[in-house]
Amino acid sequence: MLVLDQRKLPFEEEWVELKGAGEAATAIREMVVRGAPLIGVVAALGLAAEALRLEAHSLEEFLAGVRRASDILKSSRPTAYNLFWAVDRVVRRVSRARTVEEGRRAAVEEALSIMREDVEANMRIGQYGAEFIGDGDTVLTHCNAGALATAGYGTALGVVRAAVEQGKAVKVIATETRPFLQGARLTVFELKKDGIPVTLIPDSAVGYVIEKGLVDEVVVGADRVFLSGHVINKVGTYPIAAVAGRHGVPFYVAAPTSTIDPKGEAEEAVIELRGAEEVRRVMGKPITLPDVDVINPAFDLTPPDLVSAIITERGVAGPPYPESLSRLLEL
Ligand code: MRU
């Protein structure tokens, strides 16, 4: 499989080849690819590629190899629920095979379905979400929840795209998103490509733009949503939700149901802690003393009382979330 190396954007568009589960896991861990839905899609395709090349003399040997590869993929990053959802889905499908050849085919079919369904889900999320966006509105978004973070179209940026396709004039305010700069590098890149007006702000200017009345609504993506309505997303999302709530600005989360963890509890959420060098440096250049202590959480947890609605491909969930999300998931 070929993936666009997101570490190099927006300055270089370089595609890299991932040959199997090990290379897919490394690409996810090192953030060559990132964004919860895309992580799921790449993991599924990585597992399918592994299933195609696994040497096995029996079905049992083949299934053991697929399970080993799935464990490698699941250990790449801990937070995005889509990763576990996608890998388990491929493993479940492969486990029903009666021969090795059937198993290889099943893995490829399931991974490709996951990829196609993700684009369809995003387009439906866009249709539901565009209802909340008025003509002339300015939407603040955080991180990159766009085409680059998914198999295509995007979740939060899918909502913006759908509103624009409906003929609404929509402007976007994008946060830089330190330390990996997904907003500055990726959101700006893809919105500029689509001709959607975008203004970049430092993360620390969120309070300023919201207090000044420059934002009509916030729309962000998610890495894991709990049935309680707690939302894990890129670190910095929680303070945005808090400031939006303080000023009565709606805070929407756009995410496919593959991001909703039906069994987990917010209290036990695993927030990935990344290396200190990501904070000590910007684009490889040191910005502080080399031995300073660093805390570098990749995500934070926003409580449900700050979330105005969760927009999924199956419809919009509002508070109380345990009821509305369970209904959407048909639990
Ligand atoms: O660390 P990242 O870049 O993988 O984090 C991505 C985010 O937090 C996104 O907002 C989230 O995955 C939603 S992407 C549609």
py3Dmol code that shows the C-alpha trace and the ligand (Angstrom):
import py3Dmol

protein = """\
ATOM      1  CA  MET A   1       0.000   0.000   0.000  1.00  0.00           C
ATOM      2  CA  LEU A   2       1.149   3.541  -0.714  1.00  0.00           C
ATOM      3  CA  VAL A   3       0.592   6.280   1.889  1.00  0.00           C
ATOM      4  CA  LEU A   4       1.340   9.979   1.873  1.00  0.00           C
ATOM      5  CA  ASP A   5       4.040  10.810   4.448  1.00  0.00           C
ATOM      6  CA  GLN A   6       2.222  13.374   6.603  1.00  0.00           C
ATOM      7  CA  ARG A   7       5.407  14.316   8.482  1.00  0.00           C
ATOM      8  CA  LYS A   8       6.671  16.036   5.331  1.00  0.00           C
ATOM      9  CA  LEU A   9       3.526  18.042   4.511  1.00  0.00           C
ATOM     10  CA  PRO A  10       2.903  20.753   3.443  1.00  0.00           C
ATOM     11  CA  PHE A  11       6.366  21.188   1.941  1.00  0.00           C
ATOM     12  CA  GLU A  12       6.873  17.812   0.275  1.00  0.00           C
ATOM     13  CA  GLU A  13       4.306  15.337  -1.064  1.00  0.00           C
ATOM     14  CA  GLU A  14       6.159  12.068  -0.656  1.00  0.00           C
ATOM     15  CA  TRP A  15       4.473   8.666  -0.913  1.00  0.00           C
ATOM     16  CA  VAL A  16       5.919   5.680   0.942  1.00  0.00           C
ATOM     17  CA  GLU A  17       5.253   1.995   0.442  1.00  0.00           C
ATOM     18  CA  LEU A  18       4.152  -0.152   3.390  1.00  0.00           C
ATOM     19  CA  LYS A  19       4.603  -3.856   2.716  1.00  0.00           C
ATOM     20  CA  GLY A  20       2.998  -5.603   5.667  1.00  0.00           C
ATOM     21  CA  ALA A  21       1.772  -5.357   9.246  1.00  0.00           C
ATOM     22  CA  GLY A  22       5.183  -4.470  10.726  1.00  0.00           C
ATOM     23  CA  GLU A  23       5.734  -1.543   8.355  1.00  0.00           C
ATOM     24  CA  ALA A  24       2.136  -0.361   8.785  1.00  0.00           C
ATOM     25  CA  ALA A  25       2.537  -0.424  12.589  1.00  0.00           C
ATOM     26  CA  THR A  26       5.773   1.568  12.384  1.00  0.00           C
ATOM     27  CA  ALA A  27       4.158   4.128  10.048  1.00  0.00           C
ATOM     28  CA  ILE A  28       1.292   4.554  12.539  1.00  0.00           C
ATOM     29  CA  ARG A  29       3.634   4.835  15.553  1.00  0.00           C
ATOM     30  CA  GLU A  30       5.895   7.360  13.840  1.00  0.00           C
ATOM     31  CA  MET A  31       2.907   9.327  12.522  1.00  0.00           C
ATOM     32  CA  VAL A  32       3.704   8.913   8.847  1.00  0.00           C
ATOM     33  CA  VAL A  33      -0.080   8.412   8.869  1.00  0.00           C
ATOM     34  CA  ARG A  34      -2.286   9.736  11.650  1.00  0.00           C
ATOM     35  CA  GLY A  35      -5.894  10.604  12.442  1.00  0.00           C
ATOM     36  CA  ALA A  36      -8.130   7.972  14.049  1.00  0.00           C
ATOM     37  CA  PRO A  37     -10.052   6.768  10.960  1.00  0.00           C
ATOM     38  CA  LEU A  38      -6.936   6.670   8.754  1.00  0.00           C
ATOM     39  CA  ILE A  39      -5.014   4.753  11.428  1.00  0.00           C
ATOM     40  CA  GLY A  40      -7.828   2.156  11.337  1.00  0.00           C
ATOM     41  CA  VAL A  41      -7.794   1.946   7.540  1.00  0.00           C
ATOM     42  CA  VAL A  42      -3.988   1.631   7.307  1.00  0.00           C
ATOM     43  CA  ALA A  43      -3.966  -1.030  10.044  1.00  0.00           C
ATOM     44  CA  ALA A  44      -6.670  -3.018   8.214  1.00  0.00           C
ATOM     45  CA  LEU A  45      -4.817  -2.772   4.886  1.00  0.00           C
ATOM     46  CA  GLY A  46      -1.523  -3.633   6.625  1.00  0.00           C
ATOM     47  CA  LEU A  47      -3.115  -6.758   8.072  1.00  0.00           C
ATOM     48  CA  ALA A  48      -4.532  -7.678   4.651  1.00  0.00           C
ATOM     49  CA  ALA A  49      -1.090  -7.221   3.051  1.00  0.00           C
ATOM     50  CA  GLU A  50       0.365  -9.456   5.769  1.00  0.00           C
ATOM     51  CA  ALA A  51      -2.347 -12.077   5.186  1.00  0.00           C
ATOM     52  CA  LEU A  52      -1.444 -12.126   1.485  1.00  0.00           C
ATOM     53  CA  ARG A  53       2.243 -12.796   2.101  1.00  0.00           C
ATOM     54  CA  LEU A  54       2.071 -15.035   5.194  1.00  0.00           C
ATOM     55  CA  GLU A  55       3.668 -18.410   4.628  1.00  0.00           C
ATOM     56  CA  ALA A  56       1.425 -21.073   6.156  1.00  0.00           C
ATOM     57  CA  HIS A  57       1.058 -24.832   5.667  1.00  0.00           C
ATOM     58  CA  SER A  58      -2.306 -25.044   7.408  1.00  0.00           C
ATOM     59  CA  LEU A  59      -5.289 -22.874   8.249  1.00  0.00           C
ATOM     60  CA  GLU A  60      -4.281 -22.939  11.944  1.00  0.00           C
ATOM     61  CA  GLU A  61      -0.800 -21.680  11.125  1.00  0.00           C
ATOM     62  CA  PHE A  62      -2.285 -18.956   8.917  1.00  0.00           C
ATOM     63  CA  LEU A  63      -4.752 -17.807  11.597  1.00  0.00           C
ATOM     64  CA  ALA A  64      -1.982 -17.754  14.222  1.00  0.00           C
ATOM     65  CA  GLY A  65       0.089 -15.549  11.893  1.00  0.00           C
ATOM     66  CA  VAL A  66      -2.832 -13.179  11.347  1.00  0.00           C
ATOM     67  CA  ARG A  67      -3.366 -12.908  15.110  1.00  0.00           C
ATOM     68  CA  ARG A  68       0.327 -12.193  15.709  1.00  0.00           C
ATOM     69  CA  ALA A  69       0.227  -9.448  13.066  1.00  0.00           C
ATOM     70  CA  SER A  70      -2.936  -8.008  14.582  1.00  0.00           C
ATOM     71  CA  ASP A  71      -1.218  -7.760  17.997  1.00  0.00           C
ATOM     72  CA  ILE A  72       1.687  -5.875  16.406  1.00  0.00           C
ATOM     73  CA  LEU A  73      -0.719  -3.413  14.778  1.00  0.00           C
ATOM     74  CA  LYS A  74      -2.731  -2.934  17.974  1.00  0.00           C
ATOM     75  CA  SER A  75       0.397  -2.046  19.923  1.00  0.00           C
ATOM     76  CA  SER A  76       1.293   0.844  17.563  1.00  0.00           C
ATOM     77  CA  ARG A  77      -0.734   3.611  19.277  1.00  0.00           C
ATOM     78  CA  PRO A  78      -3.102   3.172  22.226  1.00  0.00           C
ATOM     79  CA  THR A  79      -5.835   5.797  21.990  1.00  0.00           C
ATOM     80  CA  ALA A  80      -7.711   5.869  18.650  1.00  0.00           C
ATOM     81  CA  TYR A  81     -10.561   3.353  18.960  1.00  0.00           C
ATOM     82  CA  ASN A  82     -10.766   2.942  15.159  1.00  0.00           C
ATOM     83  CA  LEU A  83      -7.449   1.044  15.190  1.00  0.00           C
ATOM     84  CA  PHE A  84      -8.814  -1.716  17.452  1.00  0.00           C
ATOM     85  CA  TRP A  85     -12.220  -1.699  15.749  1.00  0.00           C
ATOM     86  CA  ALA A  86     -10.694  -2.126  12.263  1.00  0.00           C
ATOM     87  CA  VAL A  87      -8.117  -4.784  13.172  1.00  0.00           C
ATOM     88  CA  ASP A  88     -10.694  -6.834  15.125  1.00  0.00           C
ATOM     89  CA  ARG A  89     -13.097  -6.588  12.203  1.00  0.00           C
ATOM     90  CA  VAL A  90     -10.543  -8.049   9.759  1.00  0.00           C
ATOM     91  CA  VAL A  91      -9.540 -10.778  12.248  1.00  0.00           C
ATOM     92  CA  ARG A  92     -13.205 -11.726  12.852  1.00  0.00           C
ATOM     93  CA  ARG A  93     -13.845 -12.014   9.115  1.00  0.00           C
ATOM     94  CA  VAL A  94     -10.659 -14.024   8.465  1.00  0.00           C
ATOM     95  CA  SER A  95     -11.471 -16.383  11.349  1.00  0.00           C
ATOM     96  CA  ARG A  96     -14.545 -17.598   9.447  1.00  0.00           C
ATOM     97  CA  ALA A  97     -12.432 -18.796   6.477  1.00  0.00           C
ATOM     98  CA  ARG A  98     -12.275 -22.526   5.744  1.00  0.00           C
ATOM     99  CA  THR A  99      -9.030 -22.412   3.755  1.00  0.00           C
ATOM    100  CA  VAL A 100      -5.886 -20.264   3.721  1.00  0.00           C
ATOM    101  CA  GLU A 101      -6.763 -18.906   0.280  1.00  0.00           C
ATOM    102  CA  GLU A 102     -10.255 -17.954   1.468  1.00  0.00           C
ATOM    103  CA  GLY A 103      -8.656 -16.274   4.486  1.00  0.00           C
ATOM    104  CA  ARG A 104      -6.314 -14.182   2.338  1.00  0.00           C
ATOM    105  CA  ARG A 105      -9.223 -13.066   0.124  1.00  0.00           C
ATOM    106  CA  ALA A 106     -11.427 -12.311   3.125  1.00  0.00           C
ATOM    107  CA  ALA A 107      -8.750 -10.093   4.701  1.00  0.00           C
ATOM    108  CA  VAL A 108      -8.369  -8.021   1.536  1.00  0.00           C
ATOM    109  CA  GLU A 109     -12.140  -7.718   1.006  1.00  0.00           C
ATOM    110  CA  GLU A 110     -12.767  -6.644   4.596  1.00  0.00           C
ATOM    111  CA  ALA A 111      -9.936  -4.083   4.615  1.00  0.00           C
ATOM    112  CA  LEU A 112     -11.146  -2.553   1.350  1.00  0.00           C
ATOM    113  CA  SER A 113     -14.719  -2.397   2.736  1.00  0.00           C
ATOM    114  CA  ILE A 114     -13.446  -0.580   5.824  1.00  0.00           C
ATOM    115  CA  MET A 115     -11.686   1.952   3.576  1.00  0.00           C
ATOM    116  CA  ARG A 116     -14.728   2.527   1.300  1.00  0.00           C
ATOM    117  CA  GLU A 117     -17.174   2.684   4.194  1.00  0.00           C
ATOM    118  CA  ASP A 118     -15.048   5.358   5.866  1.00  0.00           C
ATOM    119  CA  VAL A 119     -15.416   7.747   2.916  1.00  0.00           C
ATOM    120  CA  GLU A 120     -19.184   7.066   2.755  1.00  0.00           C
ATOM    121  CA  ALA A 121     -19.505   7.639   6.525  1.00  0.00           C
ATOM    122  CA  ASN A 122     -17.682  10.955   6.251  1.00  0.00           C
ATOM    123  CA  MET A 123     -19.965  12.157   3.481  1.00  0.00           C
ATOM    124  CA  ARG A 124     -23.015  11.301   5.592  1.00  0.00           C
ATOM    125  CA  ILE A 125     -21.470  13.012   8.635  1.00  0.00           C
ATOM    126  CA  GLY A 126     -21.013  16.037   6.363  1.00  0.00           C
ATOM    127  CA  GLN A 127     -24.700  16.033   5.419  1.00  0.00           C
ATOM    128  CA  TYR A 128     -25.861  15.816   9.057  1.00  0.00           C
ATOM    129  CA  GLY A 129     -23.281  18.314  10.257  1.00  0.00           C
ATOM    130  CA  ALA A 130     -23.841  20.947   7.566  1.00  0.00           C
ATOM    131  CA  GLU A 131     -27.283  21.605   9.140  1.00  0.00           C
ATOM    132  CA  PHE A 132     -25.478  23.271  12.050  1.00  0.00           C
ATOM    133  CA  ILE A 133     -23.436  25.621   9.856  1.00  0.00           C
ATOM    134  CA  GLY A 134     -24.999  28.896   8.743  1.00  0.00           C
ATOM    135  CA  ASP A 135     -24.239  30.887   5.604  1.00  0.00           C
ATOM    136  CA  GLY A 136     -21.377  33.264   6.473  1.00  0.00           C
ATOM    137  CA  ASP A 137     -20.295  31.298   9.577  1.00  0.00           C
ATOM    138  CA  THR A 138     -16.751  30.933  10.858  1.00  0.00           C
ATOM    139  CA  VAL A 139     -15.934  27.450  12.168  1.00  0.00           C
ATOM    140  CA  LEU A 140     -13.026  26.883  14.541  1.00  0.00           C
ATOM    141  CA  THR A 141     -11.377  23.466  14.259  1.00  0.00           C
ATOM    142  CA  HIS A 142      -8.442  21.869  16.050  1.00  0.00           C
ATOM    143  CA  CYS A 143      -5.801  19.438  14.788  1.00  0.00           C
ATOM    144  CA  ASN A 144      -6.589  17.877  11.412  1.00  0.00           C
ATOM    145  CA  ALA A 145      -9.867  16.001  11.076  1.00  0.00           C
ATOM    146  CA  GLY A 146      -9.903  16.230   7.312  1.00  0.00           C
ATOM    147  CA  ALA A 147      -9.374  14.086   4.234  1.00  0.00           C
ATOM    148  CA  LEU A 148      -5.798  13.486   5.412  1.00  0.00           C
ATOM    149  CA  ALA A 149      -6.975  11.989   8.711  1.00  0.00           C
ATOM    150  CA  THR A 150      -9.457   9.621   7.062  1.00  0.00           C
ATOM    151  CA  ALA A 151      -9.846   7.562   3.881  1.00  0.00           C
ATOM    152  CA  GLY A 152     -11.209  10.759   2.288  1.00  0.00           C
ATOM    153  CA  TYR A 153     -13.465  13.843   2.740  1.00  0.00           C
ATOM    154  CA  GLY A 154     -12.869  14.165   6.487  1.00  0.00           C
ATOM    155  CA  THR A 155     -15.047  14.308   9.596  1.00  0.00           C
ATOM    156  CA  ALA A 156     -14.899  17.869  11.017  1.00  0.00           C
ATOM    157  CA  LEU A 157     -13.633  19.192   7.673  1.00  0.00           C
ATOM    158  CA  GLY A 158     -16.227  16.989   5.940  1.00  0.00           C
ATOM    159  CA  VAL A 159     -18.875  19.063   7.755  1.00  0.00           C
ATOM    160  CA  VAL A 160     -17.228  22.236   6.435  1.00  0.00           C
ATOM    161  CA  ARG A 161     -16.934  20.763   2.909  1.00  0.00           C
ATOM    162  CA  ALA A 162     -20.607  19.711   2.871  1.00  0.00           C
ATOM    163  CA  ALA A 163     -21.719  23.185   4.011  1.00  0.00           C
ATOM    164  CA  VAL A 164     -19.589  24.764   1.254  1.00  0.00           C
ATOM    165  CA  GLU A 165     -21.027  22.307  -1.314  1.00  0.00           C
ATOM    166  CA  GLN A 166     -24.500  23.473  -0.230  1.00  0.00           C
ATOM    167  CA  GLY A 167     -23.487  26.975  -1.313  1.00  0.00           C
ATOM    168  CA  LYS A 168     -22.784  28.419   2.149  1.00  0.00           C
ATOM    169  CA  ALA A 169     -19.898  30.832   2.576  1.00  0.00           C
ATOM    170  CA  VAL A 170     -17.867  29.245   5.378  1.00  0.00           C
ATOM    171  CA  LYS A 171     -14.567  30.372   6.837  1.00  0.00           C
ATOM    172  CA  VAL A 172     -12.340  28.240   9.026  1.00  0.00           C
ATOM    173  CA  ILE A 173     -10.079  29.194  11.898  1.00  0.00           C
ATOM    174  CA  ALA A 174      -7.444  26.480  12.343  1.00  0.00           C
ATOM    175  CA  THR A 175      -5.310  26.106  15.449  1.00  0.00           C
ATOM    176  CA  GLU A 176      -1.616  25.373  14.916  1.00  0.00           C
ATOM    177  CA  THR A 177      -1.863  22.248  17.121  1.00  0.00           C
ATOM    178  CA  ARG A 178       1.473  22.059  18.864  1.00  0.00           C
ATOM    179  CA  PRO A 179       3.652  20.058  18.939  1.00  0.00           C
ATOM    180  CA  PHE A 180       3.031  18.061  15.726  1.00  0.00           C
ATOM    181  CA  LEU A 181       1.401  21.050  13.980  1.00  0.00           C
ATOM    182  CA  GLN A 182      -1.442  19.115  12.333  1.00  0.00           C
ATOM    183  CA  GLY A 183      -3.435  22.356  12.041  1.00  0.00           C
ATOM    184  CA  ALA A 184      -0.660  24.525  10.614  1.00  0.00           C
ATOM    185  CA  ARG A 185       0.692  21.866   8.279  1.00  0.00           C
ATOM    186  CA  LEU A 186      -2.279  19.670   7.320  1.00  0.00           C
ATOM    187  CA  THR A 187      -5.581  21.516   7.852  1.00  0.00           C
ATOM    188  CA  VAL A 188      -4.244  24.655   6.180  1.00  0.00           C
ATOM    189  CA  PHE A 189      -2.814  22.529   3.320  1.00  0.00           C
ATOM    190  CA  GLU A 190      -6.031  20.703   2.521  1.00  0.00           C
ATOM    191  CA  LEU A 191      -8.383  23.676   2.936  1.00  0.00           C
ATOM    192  CA  LYS A 192      -6.159  25.848   0.712  1.00  0.00           C
ATOM    193  CA  LYS A 193      -6.213  23.081  -1.915  1.00  0.00           C
ATOM    194  CA  ASP A 194     -10.036  23.197  -1.841  1.00  0.00           C
ATOM    195  CA  GLY A 195     -10.158  27.013  -1.905  1.00  0.00           C
ATOM    196  CA  ILE A 196     -11.898  27.197   1.507  1.00  0.00           C
ATOM    197  CA  PRO A 197     -10.801  30.357   3.385  1.00  0.00           C
ATOM    198  CA  VAL A 198      -8.660  29.452   6.391  1.00  0.00           C
ATOM    199  CA  THR A 199      -6.971  31.574   9.053  1.00  0.00           C
ATOM    200  CA  LEU A 200      -4.267  30.099  11.276  1.00  0.00           C
ATOM    201  CA  ILE A 201      -3.996  30.954  14.976  1.00  0.00           C
ATOM    202  CA  PRO A 202      -1.581  29.875  17.705  1.00  0.00           C
ATOM    203  CA  ASP A 203      -3.285  27.410  20.072  1.00  0.00           C
ATOM    204  CA  SER A 204      -3.024  30.027  22.795  1.00  0.00           C
ATOM    205  CA  ALA A 205      -5.239  32.469  20.813  1.00  0.00           C
ATOM    206  CA  VAL A 206      -8.394  30.340  21.114  1.00  0.00           C
ATOM    207  CA  GLY A 207      -9.664  32.383  24.088  1.00  0.00           C
ATOM    208  CA  TYR A 208      -9.036  35.616  22.190  1.00  0.00           C
ATOM    209  CA  VAL A 209     -10.946  34.656  19.016  1.00  0.00           C
ATOM    210  CA  ILE A 210     -13.889  33.153  20.898  1.00  0.00           C
ATOM    211  CA  GLU A 211     -14.178  36.052  23.368  1.00  0.00           C
ATOM    212  CA  LYS A 212     -14.057  38.527  20.445  1.00  0.00           C
ATOM    213  CA  GLY A 213     -17.063  36.769  18.863  1.00  0.00           C
ATOM    214  CA  LEU A 214     -15.056  35.631  15.816  1.00  0.00           C
ATOM    215  CA  VAL A 215     -16.248  32.000  16.037  1.00  0.00           C
ATOM    216  CA  ASP A 216     -19.825  30.806  15.330  1.00  0.00           C
ATOM    217  CA  GLU A 217     -19.217  27.159  16.141  1.00  0.00           C
ATOM    218  CA  VAL A 218     -16.414  24.742  16.966  1.00  0.00           C
ATOM    219  CA  VAL A 219     -16.258  21.447  15.042  1.00  0.00           C
ATOM    220  CA  VAL A 220     -13.608  18.871  15.929  1.00  0.00           C
ATOM    221  CA  GLY A 221     -13.023  15.174  15.288  1.00  0.00           C
ATOM    222  CA  ALA A 222     -12.443  12.467  17.895  1.00  0.00           C
ATOM    223  CA  ASP A 223     -10.112   9.577  18.635  1.00  0.00           C
ATOM    224  CA  ARG A 224     -12.420   7.773  21.034  1.00  0.00           C
ATOM    225  CA  VAL A 225     -15.930   8.558  22.215  1.00  0.00           C
ATOM    226  CA  PHE A 226     -17.428   6.831  25.248  1.00  0.00           C
ATOM    227  CA  LEU A 227     -21.152   6.094  25.654  1.00  0.00           C
ATOM    228  CA  SER A 228     -21.112   8.611  28.529  1.00  0.00           C
ATOM    229  CA  GLY A 229     -20.399  11.314  25.899  1.00  0.00           C
ATOM    230  CA  HIS A 230     -16.815  11.882  27.053  1.00  0.00           C
ATOM    231  CA  VAL A 231     -14.675  12.658  24.004  1.00  0.00           C
ATOM    232  CA  ILE A 232     -10.971  11.992  23.568  1.00  0.00           C
ATOM    233  CA  ASN A 233      -9.404  14.163  20.896  1.00  0.00           C
ATOM    234  CA  LYS A 234      -6.128  15.955  20.179  1.00  0.00           C
ATOM    235  CA  VAL A 235      -4.643  17.600  23.254  1.00  0.00           C
ATOM    236  CA  GLY A 236      -5.990  21.143  23.503  1.00  0.00           C
ATOM    237  CA  THR A 237      -9.558  20.149  22.625  1.00  0.00           C
ATOM    238  CA  TYR A 238     -10.748  20.298  26.242  1.00  0.00           C
ATOM    239  CA  PRO A 239      -9.676  23.935  26.811  1.00  0.00           C
ATOM    240  CA  ILE A 240     -11.340  24.896  23.496  1.00  0.00           C
ATOM    241  CA  ALA A 241     -14.592  23.233  24.626  1.00  0.00           C
ATOM    242  CA  ALA A 242     -14.363  24.981  28.008  1.00  0.00           C
ATOM    243  CA  VAL A 243     -13.908  28.432  26.477  1.00  0.00           C
ATOM    244  CA  ALA A 244     -16.642  27.772  23.877  1.00  0.00           C
ATOM    245  CA  GLY A 245     -19.008  26.693  26.693  1.00  0.00           C
ATOM    246  CA  ARG A 246     -18.174  29.822  28.730  1.00  0.00           C
ATOM    247  CA  HIS A 247     -19.171  32.022  25.757  1.00  0.00           C
ATOM    248  CA  GLY A 248     -22.184  30.028  24.518  1.00  0.00           C
ATOM    249  CA  VAL A 249     -20.481  28.929  21.285  1.00  0.00           C
ATOM    250  CA  PRO A 250     -21.692  25.444  20.188  1.00  0.00           C
ATOM    251  CA  PHE A 251     -19.058  22.710  20.378  1.00  0.00           C
ATOM    252  CA  TYR A 252     -19.682  19.840  17.923  1.00  0.00           C
ATOM    253  CA  VAL A 253     -17.807  16.552  17.609  1.00  0.00           C
ATOM    254  CA  ALA A 254     -17.888  14.876  14.180  1.00  0.00           C
ATOM    255  CA  ALA A 255     -16.905  11.199  14.244  1.00  0.00           C
ATOM    256  CA  PRO A 256     -17.935   7.920  12.627  1.00  0.00           C
ATOM    257  CA  THR A 257     -19.468   5.217  14.848  1.00  0.00           C
ATOM    258  CA  SER A 258     -16.174   3.299  14.409  1.00  0.00           C
ATOM    259  CA  THR A 259     -14.718   5.845  16.879  1.00  0.00           C
ATOM    260  CA  ILE A 260     -17.301   5.014  19.571  1.00  0.00           C
ATOM    261  CA  ASP A 261     -16.020   2.589  22.187  1.00  0.00           C
ATOM    262  CA  PRO A 262     -19.134   0.755  23.372  1.00  0.00           C
ATOM    263  CA  LYS A 263     -17.478  -0.931  26.371  1.00  0.00           C
ATOM    264  CA  GLY A 264     -14.774   1.417  27.683  1.00  0.00           C
ATOM    265  CA  GLU A 265     -15.062   3.926  30.526  1.00  0.00           C
ATOM    266  CA  ALA A 266     -13.709   7.483  30.404  1.00  0.00           C
ATOM    267  CA  GLU A 267     -12.040   7.002  33.822  1.00  0.00           C
ATOM    268  CA  GLU A 268      -9.874   4.233  32.347  1.00  0.00           C
ATOM    269  CA  ALA A 269      -9.027   6.088  29.109  1.00  0.00           C
ATOM    270  CA  VAL A 270      -5.485   5.474  27.890  1.00  0.00           C
ATOM    271  CA  ILE A 271      -4.015   8.795  26.772  1.00  0.00           C
ATOM    272  CA  GLU A 272      -0.869   8.315  24.709  1.00  0.00           C
ATOM    273  CA  LEU A 273       2.198  10.068  26.116  1.00  0.00           C
ATOM    274  CA  ARG A 274       4.699  10.871  23.378  1.00  0.00           C
ATOM    275  CA  GLY A 275       8.429  11.615  23.491  1.00  0.00           C
ATOM    276  CA  ALA A 276       9.967  14.787  24.924  1.00  0.00           C
ATOM    277  CA  GLU A 277      11.810  15.678  21.708  1.00  0.00           C
ATOM    278  CA  GLU A 278       8.496  16.502  19.965  1.00  0.00           C
ATOM    279  CA  VAL A 279       8.100  19.386  22.433  1.00  0.00           C
ATOM    280  CA  ARG A 280      11.753  20.381  22.792  1.00  0.00           C
ATOM    281  CA  ARG A 281      11.997  20.861  19.029  1.00  0.00           C
ATOM    282  CA  VAL A 282       9.889  22.425  16.284  1.00  0.00           C
ATOM    283  CA  MET A 283      10.356  20.838  12.840  1.00  0.00           C
ATOM    284  CA  GLY A 284      13.586  19.302  14.129  1.00  0.00           C
ATOM    285  CA  LYS A 285      15.040  22.570  15.500  1.00  0.00           C
ATOM    286  CA  PRO A 286      15.663  22.927  19.265  1.00  0.00           C
ATOM    287  CA  ILE A 287      13.509  25.619  20.913  1.00  0.00           C
ATOM    288  CA  THR A 288      14.494  25.090  24.545  1.00  0.00           C
ATOM    289  CA  LEU A 289      17.260  23.669  26.702  1.00  0.00           C
ATOM    290  CA  PRO A 290      17.924  20.034  25.789  1.00  0.00           C
ATOM    291  CA  ASP A 291      17.452  18.648  29.317  1.00  0.00           C
ATOM    292  CA  VAL A 292      14.192  20.359  30.299  1.00  0.00           C
ATOM    293  CA  ASP A 293      11.503  18.009  31.661  1.00  0.00           C
ATOM    294  CA  VAL A 294       8.507  17.618  29.358  1.00  0.00           C
ATOM    295  CA  ILE A 295       4.964  16.248  29.568  1.00  0.00           C
ATOM    296  CA  ASN A 296       3.658  15.471  26.090  1.00  0.00           C
ATOM    297  CA  PRO A 297       0.153  13.955  26.123  1.00  0.00           C
ATOM    298  CA  ALA A 298      -1.181  13.441  22.586  1.00  0.00           C
ATOM    299  CA  PHE A 299      -4.857  13.728  23.618  1.00  0.00           C
ATOM    300  CA  ASP A 300      -7.190  15.043  26.293  1.00  0.00           C
ATOM    301  CA  LEU A 301     -10.662  14.210  27.556  1.00  0.00           C
ATOM    302  CA  THR A 302     -13.616  16.579  27.130  1.00  0.00           C
ATOM    303  CA  PRO A 303     -16.560  15.962  29.476  1.00  0.00           C
ATOM    304  CA  PRO A 304     -20.040  15.515  27.977  1.00  0.00           C
ATOM    305  CA  ASP A 305     -21.534  18.680  29.504  1.00  0.00           C
ATOM    306  CA  LEU A 306     -19.306  20.723  27.149  1.00  0.00           C
ATOM    307  CA  VAL A 307     -20.351  18.782  24.025  1.00  0.00           C
ATOM    308  CA  SER A 308     -23.353  20.266  22.166  1.00  0.00           C
ATOM    309  CA  ALA A 309     -23.788  17.258  19.831  1.00  0.00           C
ATOM    310  CA  ILE A 310     -21.917  14.282  18.399  1.00  0.00           C
ATOM    311  CA  ILE A 311     -22.404  14.003  14.643  1.00  0.00           C
ATOM    312  CA  THR A 312     -22.072  10.463  13.235  1.00  0.00           C
ATOM    313  CA  GLU A 313     -22.919   8.813   9.916  1.00  0.00           C
ATOM    314  CA  ARG A 314     -25.989   7.291  11.581  1.00  0.00           C
ATOM    315  CA  GLY A 315     -27.337  10.622  12.797  1.00  0.00           C
ATOM    316  CA  VAL A 316     -26.760  13.252  15.463  1.00  0.00           C
ATOM    317  CA  ALA A 317     -26.566  12.354  19.152  1.00  0.00           C
ATOM    318  CA  GLY A 318     -27.349  14.940  21.807  1.00  0.00           C
ATOM    319  CA  PRO A 319     -27.412  14.826  25.594  1.00  0.00           C
ATOM    320  CA  PRO A 320     -28.098  12.653  27.497  1.00  0.00           C
ATOM    321  CA  TYR A 321     -25.451  10.716  25.559  1.00  0.00           C
ATOM    322  CA  PRO A 322     -25.782   7.267  27.167  1.00  0.00           C
ATOM    323  CA  GLU A 323     -29.276   7.041  25.648  1.00  0.00           C
ATOM    324  CA  SER A 324     -28.646   8.742  22.296  1.00  0.00           C
ATOM    325  CA  LEU A 325     -25.344   6.967  21.544  1.00  0.00           C
ATOM    326  CA  SER A 326     -26.686   3.555  22.613  1.00  0.00           C
ATOM    327  CA  ARG A 327     -29.643   4.133  20.271  1.00  0.00           C
ATOM    328  CA  LEU A 328     -27.316   5.011  17.364  1.00  0.00           C
ATOM    329  CA  LEU A 329     -25.208   1.907  17.974  1.00  0.00           C
ATOM    330  CA  GLU A 330     -28.356  -0.213  18.426  1.00  0.00           C
ATOM    331  CA  LEU A 331     -27.060  -1.529  21.780  1.00  0.00           C
TER     332      LEU A 331
END
"""
ligand_1 = """\
15
MRU
O -2.168 12.396 16.912
P -3.082 12.427 15.729
O -2.682 13.403 14.668
O -3.336 11.033 15.179
O -4.449 12.941 16.333
C -5.530 13.133 15.470
C -6.693 13.764 16.128
O -6.718 14.014 17.310
C -7.899 13.980 15.256
O -8.606 15.101 15.667
C -8.817 12.750 15.350
O -8.090 11.579 15.093
C -9.947 12.833 14.410
S -9.440 12.628 12.737
C -10.816 12.555 11.762
"""
view = py3Dmol.view(width=600, height=400)
view.addModel(protein, "pdb")
view.setStyle({"model": 0}, {"cartoon": {"style": "trace"}})
view.addModel(ligand_1, "xyz")
view.setStyle({"model": 1}, {"stick": {}})
view.zoomTo()
view.show()
